[in-house]
Amino acid sequence: MAAPDDKTAPDLSLGIPSGDLVEGQPLLGTVAGDPVLLVRDGGRVCAVGASCTHYGGPLAQGIVANGQVCCPLHHARFALATGEVARAPALSPLACWNVEQVDGKFHVRAQRPAAAPRPTHAGGPASVVIVGGGAAGHAAAETLRQQGYAGPVTLLSADPSGPYDRPNLSKDYLAGTAPEEWIPLRPADHYKDLGITLLVDTPAVKIHVASRSLELGDGRALPFGVLLLATGAQPINLDVPGADRPSVFALRSWADSKKIQEAARVARHAVVVGANFIGLEVAAALRTLGLQVTVVTPAARPMERLFGPAVADFLRRQHEQHGVMFRFGSRPTAIGHRTVTLSNGEDLPADLVVVGIGVRPVTDLAEQAGIKVDRGILVDDQLETSIAGVFAAGDVARFPYPVSGERVRIEHWVVAQRQGALAAQNMLGGKKRLAIVPFFWSQHYDMALRYVGHAERWNEVRVHGDLDRLDARIEYLAAGRRLAVATINRDRESLEAELAFEREYGFGSA
């Protein structure tokens, strides 16, 4: 976030009358040119950095609750007293300043030194091995160290790159508006500094349950005290003639996004197969790059099953207004040299084809080990699998959702991060129940869409506001009970909905 305007933002070092600081209402100011948030919360006055450490969201527009400040963009949370990250997707804490009360004014003084690392302790398992370097695996590894675990931590990834910001791959990065340096989650030496052994391009091929060891692709055996499976999901392939052509891509990894970017530089016509989030975000990115884009889907509308007809039609209009063409009720039957043949007989020009027809959870390791699997790895409400000491988190985990009483598997970045953090605490004996409100965001041109809650089935949709003016809140209900809320450019209302669900469901804020 840019620094506040010097003409309107107060210099907090000069003091703010104590009566001007209202309980729970952040006051944005500056200290030595840095944007700082001053907050009175429960009788305590705190000063923290005003920009979320995730994507720089304006915390002054967020919400103060439960001793935390909550970012309106992607729902990261920070402890006001210490600046520590309380909720993903943020990774780094906020800076903190000292506050003094003198002559009826609050003065923000010197910035406090960064908090010392939490003391390590000798308890916990002999070692922790994490399979998967995505959101859940990365969050688990860092949380183990944040919790003071001193034992060996090994983070394995089959990907040749270290952990990176996967949501950006179909958004700004693919569109060429996010620089390369934004994508890695941490610098390369960060893991060494934390004492985390990061092994990239290193697949795991077998779990030996009896000996508590993991067999790697090169034949090595890696012993573990506890194991976390965060193997994620992989794209479903298109099974038609020509689907293996070099002009056909799926988007899952950083390498995939780079390849699509490279192909887009010399392409004129693109066909995107699938009208889910990945497909529509890719379509928007390719339009930003100047390509003619056609989206092909067998559905009658984009994402109608998730959002209902009104929002689905709105999404279609948004993309059509930006030049995207749709072919509904159709599917590819063959991919030729610069053409895609559809089931209705039409041939579409296509120098580039991106397939986004869904993903499947990667459960091979679990199945081989005899872990219970059913459309994902089955876990309990503490993310432990059917084998004691083996946990699963992220896209691969199918967990009991307390609101519906059913098992669900949710493929969202923030959900995976929060599950990874909770799994880490439970691997250390935390016994914490999985009780988090699902959240995700999507970006289409200048339209920001947020979604909180989870509604696989609903029988009522209430639209508040005006979708076409990009100003709306959409509520999804079943039997009169609100299960999920989507918002279009109403970020604070999205955050309010998440906090309301936590209160209603009894989830708490931790």
N, C-alpha and C positions, 0 to 999 in steps of 0.2 A: 504494500500500500504506500502511496506517496505520502510525504510528510504533510501535516496539516498546513493550511494557509496561515502564515505568520500573523496576518491581520485579524484572524478570527479565533485562532487557537491560543489559549492562554499559556504563558510560560509558567509551568508548574513550580519551578524553582523559586519564583517570586511569591508564591503562596496563593491559595484559594480559600476564601471565607468558608468556614466549616459548614455554614448553612446552605452553601451552594451545592454541596455534595449530597445528593439524595440517595438513600439506601437502595442498592441494587441497580442504579442507573449509571453506567460508565460515563466518565467525563474525559474527553479527548483533549490532550494538550501536548506540549513539547518540553523537553529538557535537553539543553545544549543542542538543539536542532533535531533531536530524535523524537518520533511520535511515541507518546506514553499514555497509557490508560490509567486513570485514577478511579478507584472503586471503593465505596463503603459497603461492606458486606458483613452483616451480623455484628456490628459494633467495631469491626476491624477495618482499617483503611489500608489498601494495598495499591502499589504502582507497578504495572507490568508493561511490557512491550505491546504496542497497539496493533501489530500486524501478525496474523496467524503464520506460523512457521511452515505450514503446508504450502499454500499457494498465495500467501500474502493477504488473506481475507481481512476485511475491516472489522476488528473485534468490537469497536465502538458501536457497531450496528448489530452485535450479537446479543446474547442473553446471559445474565448472571444468575446462577442457580446452584445450590448445594456447594457453595464455596468455590465454584468454578466459573470461568468465562467460556462461553460456547460460541464457536465461529459460525456465522450464518451461511457460509458458502458450502462447506463440506462436513460440518458438524464435528470438527475437532474440538477438544476441550482441554483446558489448562487449569491447574490449581492456582488460585489467586495468591495464596500465601507463599508459594515457592516457585511458581512458573512452570512446574513440571507438567509434562503431558499426562492428561488423565484419560483421554480417548483418542484413538486413531481417527483420521489419517495422519495427523501431525506426527513427526518423528523427534523433533528437537524442542527443548523447553523455551519459554519466553524469558527474556531478560527481566530482572527485578530491580527496583530502586527502593532506597530507604525513604520513609515518610516521617516527618516530625510535625507536631502540632505546637505552634508558637503564636501567642496573642490572638487566639481565635481563628488562625489560618492553618491549613495543611500545606506544608512545604515538601516538595519532592527533592531529595538531596542526591547523594552519590549513588551511582549504580552499584549494586551488590556484586561481589565475586560470584562466579558460577558455583552452583551447589556442588559440594564434594560428592564423589561417588558413594553410593550406599555401601556400608561395610560388608565385606564378604563373610560368609559363614561356612562351616565345614559340613553342614547337614545336606540332605538331599541324596539323589541317586549317584552311583559311582560315575556315571557319564550320561550325557544326553546326545542322541543322534537325531537329526532332523532331515527328512527326505523331502526336498522341494524348496527352491529358493524364491518362491513367489511371496505374495503378501503375508500369508499365514506363517510360512517358515521363517521369513525374515523377522516378523514381529515376535515370534516365539524366541528366537535366538537372542534378540536384544532384551526382551523382558526377563529372560533368565539372569542376565547380568545385572539388570536394574534391580532385580529382587535379591541380589547379593549372592547368587549361586557361584561357587568358586571352582566347581568341577569342570572336566573337559566338555566342551560344546562343539559339535561338528555339524556344519550346515552343508548338505549335499545338493547340487543342482545338476540336472542333465543339460541345462542351458549353458552355452559357452560364455555367457556374460554373468556377472554378479547380479544381485537383486536390483530391479529397476522399476520405474513407474509405469506399470502396464496400462492403466487407463488412458494415459496420454498418447499411446501408440495409434489409436484410431481417431484421435482428436487433433490437437494443435500440432503434435509432432509430425503426423502424417501430412497435415496441411502445410507444413513447412514454416509454421509460425512459432514453434518452440525449439530452442537451440539444443544441440546434442548434449550439452553439459547438464541440462535439466533432468535427463532420463535416469542416470544411476541414482539409487536411493541414498547411497553413502559413498565417500571416497574409497579408493581401493585399500588404503591402509587402515581404515576404520575398524575392520573386523580383527585385524592383527592387534590393534590397540586394545580391543575388548577381550582378547584371548579367545576369539571364535575362529575355529579352523574352517575356512570356506573352500570347498572343493567344487569347482565348476567343471562343466563338461564331464561329469562323473555320474553315470547312471547307477542305480542300485538294481540288482537283478533277483535277489532272493533274501527272504528273512528266515533265519534259522532260529526258531522260537526256543528250542530246548537249550541251545548254547548261548542265547541272547546275543546274537551277532548278525550283522548285515553283510551279505556278499555283494561286492561291487563288480562292475562290468569288467574290470581288469583282473578279476580273480582274488583280489584282496578281501580279507575278512575284517570287519570293523565291529568290535564289541560295543554293546550299549547297556546302560542301566535302565533307561527308559527310551522309548522311540516315539517320534511324532511323524506320522504320514501326512504330508501336505503336498501330495502329488498333483493336485489340481485337475484340470480337464484338458482334453485335446479336441481340436476341431473335427467335426464329422466331414468325411470326404464326399465329394459329389461323384456318384457312380454313373457316369455317362461316357460314351466314346469321346476321346479328346480331353478328358479332365486332367490328364497327366502332361498336357502341353506346357512348355515353359512360360507361356503367357497367363497361366492360371495360378492363382495364389490363394492361400488362406492367411488370416491374420491372427496370430496368437503371440508371437515372440517379437522382440526388438529386431532380430534379423529379418523377420517377415515384413515388418513395417519399412525397413530400409529397402528391401527388394521391391516392394510396391512403389515406393517413392522413385526409385531408379527407373522402373518400367514406365511410370507416369510421365517422366521427362520427355519420352519420345512417343507417347501414345496420344491419340486424339479421342478415341471412343472407348469407354469403359462400360462393362456390364457387371453389376453387383447382383449376385444370386443370394437372395434372402433379405427380408425387410424387418429384421430384428434390430436391436440397438447397434450391434457391430456393423451390420449392413448399412443402416441409415447414417451412422457417423462416418463410415468410409465414404459413402456417397457425398456427404457434405464436404469432406476433406478433398476429394477428387474434384468437385466443382470449384473449390477454392483454388485448386491448382490449374483450373482452366479446361478440364476435360468435359466432353459430352458424356453424361452418365444416364444409364437406364437401369432401374432396379426391377428384378424379376422375382415374383413370389406367387405361389399357388393360392395364397390367401386373397380375400376380397378387399382387405384393408391392411395397412401396416400395424402390427402389434395390437390388433383388436382384442385378442384373448386377454391380454394384460390390462389394457386401458379402456376398453369399450369403444363403441362406434364414434362417439363425439370426438374423443381425443385422437382416435386413429385417423379420422378424416382431417382433423386439424394438422396432424403431423404430415399427412399427404400434401395438404395445401402448402405448408411451409416449404417442403422440398420442391414442389412444382413451381412455386414462386421464385425459387433460386435456380430453376432450369432443369431439375431432375425429372426424367420421364419414368413412368411406371408401366409394367405389364403385369396386371393382376390376373389371378386364375390361370397361371401358366407356369411352366417349368422348363429348364433346358433339357433337350434330348440328345444333343451332340454339340461339341465345340470343335470348330474347324479353324483353318488359318484365317484369323481376323474376322471370324463370325461365330455367333452363337445361335443355334437352331432351337426354336421353342416348340412346345407340344402343340401349339396351334398352327404350326407350319411356318411361322414368321422367322426370317433370318435377321438378326441384329448385327450391326457392325461392332466389332470388339477387338481392339488391339490389346486390351487388358481385361482380365476377368478376376474378380475377387469373390470367393465363396464364403458366405457366412450363414450357414444353415443350422447352426447349433454346435454344441460340444457334448462330449461324453466324459464322465469322470474316469480318471486313470486308477483303476482298482486292481491291476494285475498283481502287484506285490501282496496286497492284502488277501486276495483270493488264494494265491499260492500258499500263504501261511495259514490258511484255514480261518481267517478272520471273517466274521459275518458281513456279507455284502448284499445289498438290494438297491439297485439304482444309485449306488454310492456306498461308501464305507459306513456301516451303522455304528453310531456312537450313542452313549448315554448323555445325560444332561451335564456331565462334567467333561465331555469329549473323549472319554475312554472307550476303546473298542471292546469287542468280546474277549480279547486276550488282555489280561492284566498287565499294566505297564506299557501298553501300546496305545497311543492316542492318535486321533485324526482331526484335522481342521482345514477350513477353507472350502474350495469348490468341490472337493472330493467327499466331504463329510455329509452324511444324512442324519439329521439330529431331531430330537423331539422339540417341537415348537410349542411352548406352553399356552399360547393364546388359542390355538386350534386343537391342541391335543394330538396333532398328527406329526409324522416325521416329514421333514422337508430338506431339500438341498438348495442352497441359495448361492448363485454365482455372482457375488458382488465383492469388489475390492475391500471396502471398509468392513463388511461382515467378516471377510477372511482375516483381515488384520486384527480385529477385535477377538475373533476366535483364537488366533495364534497366541495373543497375549494371555487369554484366559487358560489355554492349554498349558502354557509355560508355568503359570501359577499352580495349576493342578498337578503337573508333573513334579512339582516340589512339595506336594502334599496339601495344596490349598483347599481342596474339596469345594470349589466355587461352582455354583450352578450357572449354566449358560442361560442368561436372561438379558438379551440385548435386542433392541428394536432394530430390525434391518433398515438399512439406508443405502441408496445409490443415487448417482447423478449422471446426467447425460447432457451433451452439448450438440446443438444443431445450429450452425451459423451464429446469430446473435441471441439465440434462445437458450436459456438455461432451464433444465427440467430436473426437479428433485423428487424423490419418492421415499416415503418412510412407511414402515409397517410391512405387512405381507398379506395379500389377499389372493389366494389361488382361486377362490370361488366367491362371488358376490352377486347380489340380486338388486342392488340399487346404486346408482351413481349420481352424485350431486355436484353440479358445476357452479362455482361462485366466481363472478367476474366475467371477463371476456377473453376467450382463447385467442381469437384473431388479433387482439390488441396486445397479446403476449403478457397478460395480466390475469392469472386465474389460480384458483385452488379447486382441486377435484377430490372428492371424498368417495371412498368405496366402502359399502356397508353390506352386511349380511344379517338378516333378521333384525334390522334396526341398529346393529352394533357397528361402529366405525372400525374398520380393520386396517385401512391404509389411506394415505393422503399424498397426492401428487400436486406439485405447484409449478407454475410457469412464472419465472421472474418474481416470485414472492418468497425470497429466501428466509426471511425471519419467520414467516408463517410455517414454513417447513420445519424449522428448528422448534417452534412452539409445539407443533404436532408431535415431534419426537419426544419432547419432555412430557407432554400430556399422555402419550401412550405409556411412558415409563411409570407415571403415577397410576394410571388406570390398571395397568397390568401388574403393578407391584414389582417392577424390575429394579428400581433404585437407579443410582447414577454412577456406580462404580464400574 
